[in-house]
Amino acid sequence: MTAPAVRGRLFLVPTPITDGAVDSIPPVVAASIGGIRDFVVENERAARRFLSRILPNELVDASTFAILDEHTGVESVAALLLPALDGRDMALLSEAGCPCAADPGSGLVAAAHIAGIRAIPLPGPSAILLALVASGLNGQAFAFNGYLPKDTSGRVRRLQELERESASTGRTQIFIETPYRNKSAFRDMLGTLRPDTLVTVARSVGGSEESIVTRTIGEWRRAGAEIRKNPTVFCFLAASHRVTGEGSGPVGRKRGTSARRKTGDPLLKH
């Protein structure tokens, strides 16, 4: 009887979410991937730069890098797992933060499950989760919605859908945007969402220019703030649900009370 083939493992490797923040990567990451020479990455240059900060240069130079990005065809993903199918451990690196969240790596992990390859997540920073926990919005129920539609009409419709869903369920809605579309996305939020909907703008999370500010749409309108072209996470929670500090259930906002939470600078203008 032939013994079953030994599979390598697929390590899911976090990278810093801001330039220079390599200290945010726990030591267990370097310890776990020190023997790995096969990497799947979004950008080889960025991957080499990060790995050279946590591993000896000679190990990085001896490694091979396969590209998995938004242009990789679905039919090509399974072939990236050949090192693990040959019995070698391999690793997946995201461009920033933890792999597979708003990241093409999820397709590789899905293929690994089908092939019987164990996927091992390593701890590291997530701008999405950090923005949520610093927002003061509902952390008991939330949804990450990736990117909203690029066109204004589609984005407005999606914002309206998400706000209705938040109002009916109490779920915090989270999305990200390409930095050069931050201004138009925020403009559409100001013009679409209800005045008492709470909105968190989390800019450059984990970096030296970090700013995490939560206000109602009405307060944002009065502040006249504009959004910079920095990596930004947006969170919002409809007015019919608020979270108290004493329990996990949503409650109504009382007249005359403030729901604002803020960390960092109060204005986001250039």
C-alpha positions as CSV (number, residue, x, y, z in Angstrom):
1,M,0.0,0.0,0.0
2,T,1.4,3.4,-1.0
3,A,1.8,5.9,1.9
4,P,-0.1,9.2,1.4
5,A,2.1,12.0,0.1
6,V,3.5,14.3,2.7
7,R,2.3,17.9,2.2
8,G,4.1,21.0,3.2
9,R,2.3,23.7,5.1
10,L,1.2,27.2,3.9
11,F,2.1,29.9,6.4
12,L,0.1,33.1,6.2
13,V,2.6,35.9,6.9
14,P,1.6,39.4,8.1
15,T,3.5,42.5,7.0
16,P,3.6,46.0,8.4
17,I,0.6,48.1,7.6
18,T,2.7,51.3,7.5
19,D,6.3,51.9,6.2
20,G,8.9,51.3,8.8
21,A,6.6,49.7,11.4
22,V,8.4,46.3,11.3
23,D,8.3,46.3,15.1
24,S,4.6,45.5,14.8
25,I,5.5,42.0,13.5
26,P,5.8,39.5,16.4
27,P,9.1,37.5,16.7
28,V,7.1,34.3,16.1
29,V,6.8,35.3,12.5
30,A,10.6,35.2,11.8
31,A,10.9,32.0,13.9
32,S,8.2,30.3,11.9
33,I,9.4,31.1,8.4
34,G,13.2,31.0,8.9
35,G,13.4,27.7,7.1
36,I,11.1,28.6,4.2
37,R,12.5,29.3,0.8
38,D,9.3,29.4,-1.3
39,F,7.1,32.5,-1.1
40,V,4.0,33.7,-2.8
41,V,3.7,37.5,-2.8
42,E,1.9,40.4,-4.3
43,N,5.1,42.4,-5.0
44,E,8.5,40.8,-5.0
45,R,10.4,44.0,-4.3
46,A,8.3,44.9,-1.3
47,A,8.4,41.3,-0.1
48,R,12.2,41.1,-0.3
49,R,12.5,44.5,1.5
50,F,10.3,43.2,4.4
51,L,11.9,39.8,4.7
52,S,15.4,41.3,4.8
53,R,14.3,43.2,8.0
54,I,13.4,40.0,9.8
55,L,15.6,37.3,8.2
56,P,19.3,37.1,7.3
57,N,20.0,38.4,3.8
58,E,21.5,35.2,2.6
59,L,18.2,33.4,3.3
60,V,16.2,36.0,1.4
61,D,18.6,35.8,-1.6
62,A,18.2,32.0,-1.7
63,S,14.4,32.2,-1.8
64,T,12.1,32.1,-4.8
65,F,9.1,34.4,-5.2
66,A,5.9,33.6,-7.1
67,I,3.4,36.4,-7.8
68,L,-0.2,36.4,-6.8
69,D,-2.0,39.7,-7.4
70,E,-5.2,41.0,-8.9
71,H,-4.1,40.0,-12.4
72,T,-3.4,36.4,-11.6
73,G,-5.9,34.1,-13.3
74,V,-8.0,31.8,-11.2
75,E,-6.7,28.8,-13.3
76,S,-3.1,29.7,-12.3
77,V,-3.6,29.8,-8.5
78,A,-3.4,26.1,-7.7
79,A,-0.1,25.8,-9.5
80,L,1.4,28.2,-6.9
81,L,1.0,25.4,-4.3
82,L,3.5,23.1,-6.0
83,P,6.2,23.5,-3.3
84,A,3.7,22.3,-0.6
85,L,2.6,19.5,-2.9
86,D,6.2,18.5,-3.1
87,G,6.4,18.4,0.7
88,R,8.0,21.8,1.4
89,D,6.7,24.5,3.7
90,M,5.9,27.7,1.9
91,A,4.5,31.2,2.8
92,L,2.0,33.7,1.6
93,L,2.7,37.4,2.1
94,S,0.2,40.2,1.8
95,E,1.2,43.6,0.5
96,A,0.3,45.1,3.9
97,G,-1.2,43.6,7.1
98,C,-2.6,40.2,7.4
99,P,-3.1,38.1,4.2
100,C,-6.5,37.3,2.6
101,A,-8.5,40.2,4.0
102,A,-9.1,42.6,1.1
103,D,-6.3,40.6,-0.5
104,P,-6.0,38.1,-3.4
105,G,-4.4,35.5,-1.1
106,S,-7.8,34.0,-0.1
107,G,-7.9,32.1,-3.4
108,L,-4.6,30.5,-2.6
109,V,-5.8,29.4,0.8
110,A,-9.0,28.0,-0.7
111,A,-7.0,26.0,-3.1
112,A,-4.8,24.8,-0.2
113,H,-7.8,23.4,1.6
114,I,-8.9,21.5,-1.5
115,A,-5.4,20.0,-1.8
116,G,-5.2,19.0,1.8
117,I,-2.5,21.6,2.6
118,R,-2.6,23.0,6.1
119,A,-2.9,26.8,6.3
120,I,-1.3,28.4,9.3
121,P,-2.1,32.0,10.1
122,L,0.6,34.0,11.9
123,P,-0.3,36.9,14.2
124,G,0.1,40.4,13.0
125,P,-1.5,43.8,12.4
126,S,-4.8,44.4,10.7
127,A,-5.8,48.0,9.9
128,I,-9.4,46.9,9.6
129,L,-9.6,45.4,13.1
130,L,-7.5,48.1,14.7
131,A,-9.8,50.8,13.2
132,L,-12.9,49.0,14.5
133,V,-11.6,48.6,18.1
134,A,-10.6,52.2,18.3
135,S,-13.9,53.5,16.7
136,G,-16.2,53.1,19.7
137,L,-18.8,51.5,17.3
138,N,-20.3,48.1,17.7
139,G,-17.6,45.5,17.9
140,Q,-20.0,42.6,18.7
141,A,-21.5,42.7,15.2
142,F,-19.7,44.1,12.2
143,A,-19.2,43.5,8.5
144,F,-16.2,44.2,6.3
145,N,-17.4,45.2,2.8
146,G,-14.1,45.6,1.0
147,Y,-14.2,48.4,-1.6
148,L,-17.3,50.2,-2.6
149,P,-18.2,50.8,-6.3
150,K,-15.9,53.2,-8.1
151,D,-18.7,55.2,-9.7
152,T,-20.7,57.8,-7.7
153,S,-24.1,56.4,-8.4
154,G,-23.1,52.8,-7.5
155,R,-21.3,54.0,-4.4
156,V,-24.3,56.0,-3.2
157,R,-26.6,53.0,-3.7
158,R,-24.3,50.8,-1.8
159,L,-24.0,53.3,1.1
160,Q,-27.7,53.4,1.4
161,E,-28.0,49.6,1.4
162,L,-25.3,49.3,4.1
163,E,-26.9,52.1,6.2
164,R,-30.3,50.3,6.1
165,E,-28.7,47.1,7.0
166,S,-26.9,48.7,9.9
167,A,-30.1,50.3,11.1
168,S,-32.0,47.0,11.1
169,T,-29.2,44.8,12.6
170,G,-27.0,47.1,14.7
171,R,-24.0,45.9,12.6
172,T,-21.0,48.3,12.1
173,Q,-20.2,48.6,8.4
174,I,-16.5,48.8,7.4
175,F,-14.9,49.5,4.1
176,I,-11.7,50.7,2.6
177,E,-10.8,52.8,-0.4
178,T,-8.0,53.5,-2.7
179,P,-6.2,56.6,-1.3
180,Y,-6.9,58.8,-4.4
181,R,-10.6,58.1,-4.1
182,N,-10.8,58.9,-0.3
183,K,-12.1,62.4,-1.0
184,S,-14.9,61.3,-3.3
185,A,-15.9,58.4,-1.0
186,F,-16.1,60.7,2.0
187,R,-18.0,63.3,0.0
188,D,-20.6,60.7,-0.9
189,M,-20.9,59.6,2.7
190,L,-21.5,63.2,3.8
191,G,-24.2,63.6,1.1
192,T,-25.9,60.2,1.5
193,L,-25.8,59.0,5.2
194,R,-28.3,60.3,7.8
195,P,-27.1,63.2,10.0
196,D,-27.1,61.0,13.2
197,T,-25.2,58.1,11.7
198,L,-21.8,57.7,13.4
199,V,-18.8,57.6,11.1
200,T,-15.2,56.7,11.9
201,V,-12.4,57.9,9.7
202,A,-9.2,55.9,10.5
203,R,-6.2,57.2,8.7
204,S,-2.7,55.8,8.6
205,V,-3.6,53.2,11.3
206,G,-0.5,52.1,13.1
207,G,1.7,54.8,11.6
208,S,3.2,58.1,12.9
209,E,0.4,60.1,11.2
210,E,-2.4,57.9,12.7
211,S,-5.8,59.7,13.2
212,I,-8.9,57.8,14.2
213,V,-11.9,60.1,14.6
214,T,-15.6,59.2,15.2
215,R,-18.4,61.8,14.7
216,T,-21.9,61.8,13.5
217,I,-22.4,62.8,9.8
218,G,-23.9,66.1,11.1
219,E,-20.8,66.8,13.1
220,W,-18.5,65.9,10.2
221,R,-20.5,68.3,7.9
222,R,-20.2,71.1,10.4
223,A,-16.4,70.5,10.9
224,G,-15.8,70.9,7.2
225,A,-13.1,68.3,7.2
226,E,-11.4,66.9,4.1
227,I,-9.7,63.5,3.8
228,R,-6.0,63.2,3.0
229,K,-4.6,60.7,0.5
230,N,-3.5,58.3,3.2
231,P,-4.5,54.6,3.6
232,T,-7.9,55.0,5.3
233,V,-10.5,52.7,6.8
234,F,-14.1,53.9,7.1
235,C,-16.6,52.6,9.7
236,F,-20.2,53.6,10.3
237,L,-23.1,52.7,12.5
238,A,-26.7,53.8,11.9
239,A,-28.5,55.9,14.5
240,S,-31.0,53.3,15.6
241,H,-28.2,51.3,17.3
242,R,-25.6,52.4,19.8
243,V,-23.3,50.4,22.1
244,T,-23.0,51.2,25.8
245,G,-19.9,50.6,27.9
246,E,-21.8,48.2,30.2
247,G,-22.9,45.5,27.8
248,S,-22.9,44.3,24.3
249,G,-26.4,45.2,23.3
250,P,-27.3,48.2,21.0
251,V,-29.2,51.1,22.6
252,G,-30.7,54.3,21.4
253,R,-28.7,57.5,21.6
254,K,-30.2,59.8,24.2
255,R,-31.0,63.4,23.4
256,G,-28.3,65.8,24.4
257,T,-25.5,63.2,24.7
258,S,-22.5,62.8,22.6
259,A,-21.5,59.7,20.8
260,R,-18.2,61.0,19.6
261,R,-15.0,59.1,20.2
262,K,-11.7,60.4,18.8
263,T,-8.0,59.5,18.8
264,G,-5.4,61.8,17.1
265,D,-6.0,65.1,15.4
266,P,-9.5,66.4,15.2
267,L,-9.2,67.8,11.7
268,L,-8.1,65.8,8.6
269,K,-7.5,68.7,6.2
270,H,-4.4,68.9,4.1
